[in-house]
């Protein structure tokens, strides 16, 4: 159980190696396999370790183990051992180390993007100006904004998508539907609606649409696309120019 007490989110290596080598007790195996069902990071790293082991667990490695046991009494085989076995094993270990470093760095980059997103994402108040652009025959449009203002984003999405509105109100509908999905952390859905909102031309929220598209791409770890949207805002004369500069400094 001591391995589970020490295990953290960053380094599962020791625990995984002991699991694969059959060095865990029955209770530790049960705990480990239970965690595999709930911790996707642990499951991904286990798959990585298995693949790397398969890549290097051939007959040469088995022979190497036998040679290493007798190494001290068979020095005449030293040159052959180094030439044919040590170097391949060293290369295989290097691949393992690189793969683990790359895996951890990917998580670091993702974590960094998350931190930047949290710093720059702000809840957008709907404002009364979006509600009276044109009169609607039903009250769903008004109800949708009420739900959004009350942080009931699922209801807001349902009501926004219930009807088609005139062109200007339709733009606001897509923008606030996208924002609602962002609040629910469904960034792919958010992007699909925010990108529809870009087709509306200039309106009250045109620059904000670009800003929040950039944040969505940042959250899905497409840093290059995120930067492209922030650069557009940086070169514009909008009120988003300042914060576009700030976020680009964070990303560079």
C-alpha positions in Angstrom: 0.0 0.0 0.0 2.9 2.4 0.5 3.2 2.8 -3.3 -0.3 4.1 -3.5 0.2 6.5 -0.6 3.2 8.0 -2.4 1.7 8.0 -5.9 1.1 11.5 -7.3 -0.3 12.9 -10.6 3.1 13.4 -12.2 5.1 10.2 -11.7 3.5 6.8 -11.9 6.7 5.1 -13.2 7.8 3.2 -10.1 4.3 1.9 -9.5 3.8 0.8 -13.1 7.1 -1.0 -13.2 6.3 -2.9 -10.0 2.9 -3.8 -11.4 4.4 -5.1 -14.7 7.2 -7.0 -12.8 4.6 -8.7 -10.6 6.0 -7.1 -7.4 2.8 -5.7 -6.0 0.8 -7.6 -3.4 -2.7 -8.8 -4.2 -4.3 -5.8 -2.5 -2.0 -3.4 -4.3 -2.9 -5.0 -7.6 -6.6 -4.6 -6.9 -6.0 -0.9 -5.9 -3.9 -0.3 -9.0 -6.5 -1.9 -11.4 -9.2 0.1 -9.7 -7.3 3.3 -10.3 -7.0 2.4 -14.0 -10.7 2.6 -14.3 -10.8 6.2 -13.0 -7.5 7.8 -13.8 -6.9 8.1 -17.6 -3.4 9.4 -17.1 -2.4 6.2 -15.2 -4.0 4.1 -18.0 -2.2 6.0 -20.7 1.2 5.6 -19.0 0.6 1.9 -18.4 0.0 1.5 -22.2 3.1 3.5 -23.0 5.3 1.3 -20.6 3.9 -1.9 -22.2 4.6 -0.7 -25.7 8.1 0.2 -24.8 8.7 -3.1 -23.1 7.4 -4.9 -26.2 9.9 -3.0 -28.3 12.9 -4.0 -26.3 11.8 -7.4 -24.8 13.3 -9.5 -27.6 15.8 -12.4 -27.5 18.8 -10.1 -27.3 17.5 -8.6 -24.0 17.0 -12.1 -22.6 20.5 -13.0 -23.6 21.8 -9.8 -22.1 20.3 -10.7 -18.7 22.2 -14.0 -18.7 25.4 -12.4 -19.8 25.1 -9.7 -17.1 24.8 -12.5 -14.4 28.1 -14.0 -15.5 29.8 -10.8 -16.4 32.3 -10.7 -13.5 33.6 -14.2 -14.3 33.7 -13.8 -18.1 35.6 -10.6 -18.7 36.8 -11.9 -22.0 33.2 -11.3 -23.3 33.3 -7.7 -22.1 34.0 -6.2 -25.6 31.3 -8.3 -27.2 28.8 -7.5 -24.5 29.3 -3.8 -24.9 29.2 -3.9 -28.7 26.2 -6.2 -29.1 24.1 -5.8 -26.0 24.9 -2.8 -23.8 24.5 -0.2 -26.6 21.2 -1.6 -27.8 19.9 -1.7 -24.2 21.2 1.9 -23.6 19.4 3.0 -26.7 16.2 1.3 -25.6 16.4 2.9 -22.2 17.0 6.3 -23.8 13.8 5.8 -25.8 11.9 5.1 -22.6 13.3 8.1 -20.8 12.5 10.3 -23.8 9.0 9.0 -24.1 8.3 9.6 -20.4 9.7 13.1 -20.5 7.6 13.9 -23.6 4.5 12.5 -21.8 5.2 14.7 -18.8 6.0 17.8 -20.9 2.7 17.4 -22.8 0.9 17.5 -19.5 3.0 20.6 -18.5 2.0 22.4 -21.7 -1.6 21.5 -21.2 -1.4 22.7 -17.6 0.2 25.9 -18.7 -2.6 26.5 -21.2 -5.2 25.8 -18.5 -3.6 28.4 -16.2 -3.5 31.0 -19.0 -7.1 30.3 -19.9 -8.3 30.7 -16.3 -6.4 34.0 -16.0 -8.0 35.5 -19.1 -11.5 33.9 -19.3 -14.2 36.2 -18.0 -17.9 35.6 -17.8 -19.7 37.8 -20.3 -22.8 39.6 -19.0 -25.5 39.5 -21.6 -26.7 43.0 -21.2 -30.1 44.4 -22.0 -29.0 45.6 -25.4 -28.9 42.0 -26.8 -32.5 41.4 -25.9 -34.5 44.0 -27.6 -32.8 44.1 -31.0 -36.1 43.0 -32.6 -39.3 41.7 -31.2 -39.9 38.0 -31.2 -43.3 36.2 -31.5 -42.3 34.0 -28.5 -40.5 34.6 -25.3 -37.8 32.0 -25.7 -35.2 34.5 -26.6 -35.8 36.5 -23.4 -35.9 33.3 -21.3 -32.6 32.1 -22.8 -30.8 35.2 -21.6 -32.5 35.0 -18.2 -31.2 31.4 -17.9 -27.7 32.5 -19.1 -27.6 35.3 -16.5 -28.6 32.9 -13.8 -25.7 30.5 -14.8 -28.2 27.9 -16.0 -26.2 27.3 -19.2 -27.9 24.0 -20.2 -31.3 25.6 -20.2 -29.9 28.7 -22.0 -28.5 26.5 -24.8 -31.8 24.6 -25.2 -33.8 27.8 -25.5 -31.3 29.6 -27.8 -31.4 26.7 -30.2 -35.2 26.2 -30.0 -36.0 28.8 -32.7 -34.5 30.7 -35.6 -34.3 34.4 -35.1 -33.7 37.3 -37.4 -30.1 37.7 -38.6 -28.9 40.0 -35.8 -30.5 38.2 -33.0 -29.3 34.9 -34.6 -25.7 36.2 -34.2 -26.2 36.9 -30.5 -27.8 33.5 -30.1 -24.7 31.7 -31.6 -22.3 33.8 -29.5 -24.0 33.2 -26.2 -24.6 29.5 -27.1 -20.8 29.3 -27.6 -20.2 31.1 -24.3 -22.6 28.7 -22.5 -20.7 25.7 -23.9 -17.4 27.3 -22.7 -18.9 27.7 -19.2 -19.8 23.9 -19.4 -16.2 23.2 -20.6 -17.4 21.7 -23.9 -14.9 23.6 -26.1 -15.5 21.8 -29.4 -19.2 22.6 -29.2 -18.4 26.1 -28.2 -16.1 26.6 -31.3 -18.8 25.4 -33.7 -21.2 28.1 -32.5 -18.6 30.9 -32.1 -17.4 30.3 -35.6 -21.0 30.6 -36.9 -21.1 33.9 -35.1 -18.1 35.2 -37.1 -20.2 35.0 -40.2 -22.5 37.8 -39.0 -20.2 40.7 -39.9 -19.7 43.7 -37.5 -21.9 43.8 -34.5 -21.7 44.5 -30.8 -19.7 41.4 -30.0 -17.6 40.9 -33.2 -14.3 41.3 -31.5 -15.3 39.3 -28.4 -16.2 36.4 -30.7 -12.6 36.3 -32.0 -11.2 36.6 -28.4 -13.3 33.6 -27.1 -12.5 31.5 -30.2 -8.8 32.0 -29.4 -9.4 31.0 -25.8 -11.2 27.8 -27.0 -8.3 26.8 -29.2 -6.0 27.4 -26.3 -8.1 25.1 -24.1 -8.0 22.3 -26.7 -4.2 22.7 -26.9 -4.2 24.1 -30.5 -1.8 26.9 -29.5 -0.9 27.9 -33.1 -4.6 28.6 -34.0 -5.1 30.4 -30.7 -2.2 32.7 -31.3 -3.5 33.5 -34.9 -6.7 34.8 -33.5 -5.0 36.9 -30.7 -2.7 38.4 -33.4 -5.7 39.6 -35.4 -7.0 41.4 -32.3 -3.5 42.7 -31.5 -3.4 44.5 -34.9 -7.0 45.8 -34.6 -8.2 49.0 -32.9 -10.7 47.1 -30.7 -10.8 47.3 -26.9 -9.5 43.7 -27.0 -6.1 44.9 -28.3 -4.5 45.3 -24.9 -5.5 41.9 -23.5 -4.5 40.3 -26.8 -1.0 41.7 -26.3 -1.0 40.5 -22.7 -2.0 36.9 -23.6 0.5 36.7 -26.5 3.3 37.7 -24.1 2.2 34.8 -21.8 2.1 32.4 -24.8 5.6 33.3 -26.2 
